[in-house]
Amino acid sequence: MALKLDINIAKTHLFSRKRQTIIASLGVTFGIAMFIVMISFMTGVDHLLEETTLTATPHIRIYKDVEAASKTILDDVNKNHFNVVHHIKPHGEQLNLKNGLNIAMLIEKDPAVMGVSPQLTSQVFYNFGPTQLGGSISGVNILSEDKLYGIRKKIKSGSLEALLSSNDGIIMGKGLADKLNVKTGDRVQITTPRGNTMQVRIVGTFKFGIGTIDNMRSYANISTVQTILQRDTRYITDIHVKLKDMDRAPEFAAQYAQQFGYKAEDWQTANATILISFTIRKVLTYVVVTTLLIVAGFGIYNIMNMTIYDKMKDIAILKATGFETINIIRVFIFQALFIGIMGGLLGLLIGFLISLALSNTPFDGGEFLSVDTFPVNMQVKYYIFGMMFGVISTLLAGYFPARKASKIDPVNILRG
């Protein structure tokens, strides 16, 4: 009975001063709305940059590292003198991986490995009429490459099957094709650094959304690139590996380097600088969001404190008529709960609508990002957290001032 009476008094306070109730609710509303918009946008930017940066990166890359000669002919003569040799050039050795295809097959049998793609990559010049652009061509098994990087989803024209059935076909980056002003079905001439040339036909275009890939790279069958470079059918230069658990890449890279005797570089080492920027950006995101919540929390507290202060005479009357401290606290807790729920729900709605509008706002990512609108990450957990924060902060903001006010002598309040 007492609980029902406390609720009725709380309802009377709320609806007798509607403007005050609305202002208190709006304080919660805008705090939650801004939290939702900021966290959705900032984490959306983080996810976009991570995906576009790491989407075309293997978890482990196995290749033959080029090193300068550690010993010269002078080391065997003039033992009684110091011999100083400057600008030692590396040996003219081949960059291919011996038994590379067998190594790839052996790695692929490991149940912890998601996929393996042996490759032959070379720098080339693309010639189309008077236009000549530098770039690279990667000889791959396109189905293995698709397993690692999802090439099929990034195809803009043509198909993977067209490449499989072609001896002189390539799938060209969309940015490179646009610069050359070519399309699927056109032929271009490729020139290698050694002067080898070959006419190839564009059987498709792709777009990763990363300028350094879309503006430079083309895919071809391994046999096609071996023909261009005049190499035998066993010649490959790289092995790309993707694991089911990418965090184990350093462990597997060390194992492969020891087992096969080649350089094995994990994705953390290859992208160390980028990973540092990701970490700094995440810290900055949480600092900004935490600051926003703290400011919103103090705003809510101030509003609730002023609301309770305005009702000091009501508190005095309640105490004078026999209400205990717990009853007065419950009255204002119910008010705070109502304000928190109503303001929180409205804040979530406004935050969602602003985030939705932002996610549909056109944004030109230029040549380096494949994005047409602002990146927004609208995850349910942010809305749950925002609602919890709104309710808990208003409950606390209502409890402490009410507890303090309930201990004041009602005679002093009624005397003014």
C-alpha positions in Angstrom: 0.0 0.0 0.0 2.8 2.4 0.9 4.6 1.5 -2.3 1.5 2.3 -4.4 1.1 5.6 -2.6 4.8 6.5 -3.3 4.2 5.8 -7.0 1.1 8.0 -7.1 2.9 10.9 -5.4 5.8 10.5 -7.9 3.2 10.6 -10.8 1.6 13.7 -9.4 5.0 15.5 -9.1 5.9 14.5 -12.7 2.7 15.6 -14.4 1.9 18.6 -12.3 5.1 20.2 -13.5 5.3 19.0 -17.1 7.8 21.6 -18.3 10.3 20.6 -15.5 9.8 16.9 -16.3 10.3 17.5 -20.0 13.5 19.5 -19.4 14.9 16.7 -17.1 14.1 14.1 -19.8 15.7 16.1 -22.5 18.9 16.3 -20.5 19.0 12.5 -20.6 17.9 12.4 -24.2 20.6 14.6 -25.7 23.3 12.9 -23.6 22.3 9.5 -24.9 21.8 10.6 -28.4 25.2 12.2 -28.7 26.8 9.1 -27.2 25.1 6.9 -29.8 26.1 9.1 -32.7 29.7 9.5 -31.6 30.4 5.9 -30.7 28.7 4.7 -33.9 30.6 7.1 -36.2 34.0 6.7 -34.6 34.0 2.9 -34.4 32.6 2.9 -37.9 35.7 4.8 -39.1 37.9 2.4 -37.2 36.3 -0.7 -38.7 36.5 0.8 -42.2 40.2 1.6 -42.0 41.0 -1.8 -40.5 39.0 -3.7 -43.1 40.4 -1.8 -46.1 44.0 -2.0 -44.8 44.0 -5.6 -43.8 41.6 -7.1 -46.3 44.3 -7.7 -48.9 47.1 -8.6 -46.4 48.1 -12.2 -45.9 48.4 -13.4 -42.3 51.8 -14.8 -43.3 53.9 -14.1 -46.4 56.7 -16.5 -47.2 59.4 -15.2 -49.6 63.1 -15.2 -50.3 64.7 -12.2 -48.7 67.4 -10.3 -50.7 70.5 -9.7 -48.6 73.8 -8.0 -49.4 76.8 -10.3 -49.8 78.3 -10.8 -46.4 81.7 -11.9 -47.9 83.8 -10.5 -50.7 86.8 -11.7 -52.6 89.0 -9.4 -50.7 88.3 -11.3 -47.5 90.6 -14.1 -48.8 93.6 -11.9 -49.7 95.8 -9.4 -47.9 95.3 -11.0 -44.5 97.7 -8.5 -42.9 95.7 -5.4 -44.0 92.3 -4.0 -43.4 90.1 -4.2 -46.5 87.2 -1.8 -46.7 84.6 -2.4 -49.4 81.7 0.1 -49.9 78.3 -0.5 -51.5 78.3 -4.2 -51.6 75.8 -5.4 -54.1 73.6 -8.5 -53.5 74.3 -11.7 -55.4 72.5 -12.1 -58.7 70.5 -15.0 -57.4 66.9 -15.9 -58.3 64.0 -14.9 -56.1 62.1 -18.0 -56.6 61.2 -20.4 -53.8 62.7 -23.8 -54.5 60.0 -26.5 -54.1 57.6 -23.6 -53.5 54.5 -25.5 -54.7 55.3 -28.4 -52.5 55.8 -26.1 -49.5 52.3 -24.6 -50.3 50.7 -28.0 -50.4 52.4 -29.0 -47.2 51.2 -25.9 -45.4 47.6 -26.3 -46.7 47.3 -29.7 -45.0 47.5 -28.0 -41.6 44.0 -27.8 -40.0 44.9 -24.5 -38.5 45.3 -23.0 -42.0 42.4 -21.4 -43.8 44.0 -21.1 -47.2 47.3 -20.9 -49.1 48.0 -19.0 -52.4 51.4 -19.5 -54.2 52.2 -16.5 -56.3 54.5 -15.0 -58.9 54.6 -11.3 -58.8 56.5 -8.8 -61.0 56.6 -5.1 -61.6 55.5 -4.2 -65.1 54.5 -1.3 -67.4 51.0 -1.3 -68.9 50.9 0.2 -72.5 47.7 1.2 -74.2 48.3 3.4 -77.2 50.3 6.5 -76.0 49.5 5.7 -72.3 52.0 3.9 -70.2 51.6 3.3 -66.5 53.7 1.4 -64.0 52.1 -1.4 -61.9 52.4 -5.0 -60.9 51.0 -8.3 -62.1 50.4 -11.2 -59.7 50.3 -14.7 -61.2 48.0 -16.8 -58.9 45.5 -19.6 -58.8 42.6 -17.3 -58.8 40.4 -19.7 -56.8 43.0 -20.0 -54.1 43.3 -16.2 -54.1 39.5 -15.9 -53.8 39.5 -18.1 -50.8 42.0 -15.8 -49.1 40.7 -12.4 -50.1 37.2 -12.8 -51.5 38.1 -11.7 -55.0 34.8 -12.8 -56.4 32.9 -10.2 -54.2 35.1 -7.5 -55.5 34.7 -8.2 -59.2 33.2 -5.2 -61.0 33.1 -6.7 -64.5 33.9 -10.1 -66.1 34.4 -13.2 -63.9 37.0 -15.4 -62.3 35.9 -18.3 -64.6 36.9 -16.1 -67.6 40.4 -15.9 -66.2 40.6 -19.6 -65.6 39.8 -20.4 -69.2 42.2 -17.8 -70.7 45.9 -18.2 -71.5 46.5 -14.5 -71.9 43.8 -13.0 -69.7 44.2 -10.6 -66.7 41.8 -9.1 -64.2 42.8 -5.5 -63.7 42.3 -3.1 -60.8 39.4 -0.7 -61.5 41.5 2.4 -60.8 44.2 1.2 -63.2 41.7 0.4 -65.9 40.1 3.8 -65.6 43.5 5.5 -65.9 44.3 3.5 -69.0 40.8 4.1 -70.3 40.2 0.4 -71.0 37.4 -2.0 -70.2 36.7 -5.7 -70.2 37.6 -7.2 -73.6 40.3 -4.7 -74.5 43.9 -5.7 -75.0 47.0 -4.0 -73.5 50.7 -4.7 -73.8 52.7 -5.5 -70.8 56.5 -4.8 -70.5 58.6 -6.3 -67.8 61.7 -4.6 -66.3 63.9 -7.0 -68.4 62.2 -5.8 -71.6 59.9 -8.8 -72.1 56.6 -7.9 -73.7 53.2 -9.6 -74.1 49.8 -8.7 -75.3 47.1 -9.6 -72.8 43.3 -9.3 -72.8 41.3 -7.8 -69.9 38.7 -10.4 -68.8 37.5 -8.5 -65.8 38.1 -5.7 -63.3 38.1 -5.6 -59.5 38.0 -3.1 -56.7 39.4 -3.6 -53.2 38.8 0.0 -52.2 42.5 0.5 -51.6 44.2 2.9 -54.0 47.6 1.2 -53.9 46.0 -2.0 -55.1 43.2 -0.8 -57.4 45.5 1.6 -59.2 48.5 -0.8 -59.6 47.6 -4.5 -59.5 46.4 -7.0 -62.0 45.8 -10.7 -61.5 46.7 -13.4 -64.1 47.2 -17.2 -64.0 50.6 -18.3 -62.7 51.4 -19.9 -66.1 50.7 -16.5 -67.9 53.1 -14.6 -65.7 55.7 -17.4 -66.0 55.4 -17.0 -69.8 55.8 -13.2 -69.6 58.9 -13.6 -67.4 60.2 -16.5 -69.4 60.4 -18.8 -66.4 59.6 -22.5 -65.9 56.4 -23.9 -64.5 57.8 -24.3 -61.0 58.9 -20.7 -60.6 57.0 -18.8 -57.8 58.2 -16.0 -55.6 55.7 -15.8 -52.8 53.4 -17.9 -50.7 50.4 -16.2 -49.0 48.9 -17.9 -46.0 45.7 -17.1 -44.1 45.1 -18.8 -40.7 41.8 -19.5 -39.0 43.2 -17.6 -36.0 45.1 -14.6 -37.2 46.5 -13.8 -33.8 48.7 -17.0 -34.0 50.5 -15.6 -37.1 53.8 -14.8 -35.3 53.9 -18.3 -33.9 53.4 -19.9 -37.3 55.7 -17.5 -39.1 58.6 -18.4 -36.8 57.8 -22.1 -37.4 57.7 -21.7 -41.2 61.0 -19.7 -41.3 62.8 -22.4 -39.3 61.2 -25.3 -41.2 61.6 -24.0 -44.8 64.6 -21.6 -44.5 62.8 -18.7 -46.1 61.7 -15.3 -44.7 58.2 -15.7 -43.1 56.6 -12.3 -42.2 53.5 -12.2 -40.1 50.9 -9.5 -40.7 51.6 -7.8 -37.3 55.2 -7.2 -38.3 54.3 -6.1 -41.8 51.7 -3.6 -40.5 53.4 -2.5 -37.3 53.0 1.2 -38.0 49.4 0.9 -39.0 48.5 -1.2 -35.9 50.0 1.5 -33.7 47.7 4.1 -35.4 44.7 1.7 -34.9 45.5 1.4 -31.1 45.9 5.2 -30.7 42.6 5.8 -32.6 40.8 3.3 -30.4 42.1 4.9 -27.2 41.1 8.3 -28.6 37.6 6.9 -29.3 37.1 5.7 -25.8 38.5 8.8 -24.2 36.1 11.0 -26.2 33.1 8.8 -25.5 34.0 8.5 -21.8 34.3 12.2 -21.5 31.0 12.7 -23.2 29.3 10.3 -20.8 30.9 12.0 -17.8 29.7 15.4 -19.0 26.2 14.0 -19.6 26.2 12.4 -16.2 27.0 15.6 -14.4 24.3 17.4 -16.5 21.7 14.8 -15.5 22.8 15.1 -11.9 22.5 18.9 -11.9 19.0 18.7 -13.5 17.8 16.1 -11.0 19.3 18.1 -8.1 17.5 21.3 -9.2 14.3 19.3 -9.6 14.5 18.0 -6.1 15.5 21.4 -4.7 12.4 22.9 -6.2 10.3 20.3 -4.4 11.8 21.0 -0.9 8.4 22.2 0.4 6.7 19.1 -0.9 9.3 17.0 1.0 8.7 19.0 4.2 5.0 18.4 3.9 5.5 14.7 3.3 7.7 14.4 6.4 5.3 16.5 8.5 2.5 14.1 7.6 4.4 11.0 8.7 6.4 9.9 5.6 9.7 8.3 6.5 13.0 8.8 4.8 12.7 5.6 2.7 9.3 6.8 1.4 10.7 10.1 0.2 13.7 8.5 -1.4 11.3 6.1 -3.2 9.2 8.9 -4.5 12.1 10.6 -6.2 13.6 7.3 -7.3 10.4 6.5 -9.2 10.5 10.0 -10.8 14.2 9.5 -11.8 13.4 6.1 -13.2 10.6 7.5 -15.3 12.8 10.4 -16.5 15.7 8.0 -17.3 13.5 5.5 -19.2 11.6 8.1 -21.2 14.7 10.3 -21.9 16.8 7.2 -22.7 14.4 5.7 -25.2 14.0 9.1 -26.9 17.7 9.5 -26.9 18.2 6.1 -28.5 15.6 7.0 -31.2 17.2 10.3 -32.0 20.7 8.8 -32.0 19.6 6.0 -34.3 17.9 8.5 -36.7 21.0 10.8 -36.8 23.3 7.7 -37.3 21.0 6.4 -40.1 21.0 9.8 -41.8 24.8 9.9 -41.5 25.2 6.4 -42.9 23.2 7.5 -46.0 25.1 10.8 -46.5 27.3 10.7 -49.6 31.0 10.8 -49.0 33.7 10.7 -51.6 36.5 8.4 -50.4 38.7 9.4 -53.4 41.0 6.8 -55.0 42.1 5.3 -51.7 38.9 4.3 -50.0 36.0 2.4 -51.5 33.2 4.1 -49.6 30.2 6.1 -50.9 28.7 7.1 -47.6 30.0 7.9 -44.1 31.0 4.8 -42.2 28.7 4.2 -39.3 28.8 1.1 -37.0 25.3 0.7 -35.5 25.8 -2.2 -33.1 23.0 -3.2 -30.6 25.5 -3.3 -27.7 26.0 0.5 -27.9 22.2 1.0 -27.6 22.0 -1.3 -24.7 24.9 0.4 -22.9 23.4 3.8 -23.7 20.1 2.9 -22.2 21.7 1.4 -19.1 23.8 4.5 -18.6 20.7 6.7 -18.9 18.7 4.8 -16.4 21.5 4.2 -13.9 22.8 7.8 -14.0 19.3 9.2 -13.4 18.7 6.8 -10.6 22.0 7.9 -8.9 21.3 11.5 -9.7 17.9 11.2 -8.1 19.0 9.1 -5.1 21.8 11.2 -3.6 20.0 14.6 -3.6 16.8 12.9 -2.4 18.6 11.2 0.4 20.2 14.4 1.5 16.9 16.4 1.3 15.0 13.7 3.3 17.3 14.3 6.3 16.5 18.1 6.5 14.2 19.2 9.3 10.8 20.0 7.8 10.2 22.9 10.3 13.2 24.7 8.8 12.0 24.2 5.3 8.5 25.4 6.0 9.9 28.5 7.8 11.8 29.3 4.6 
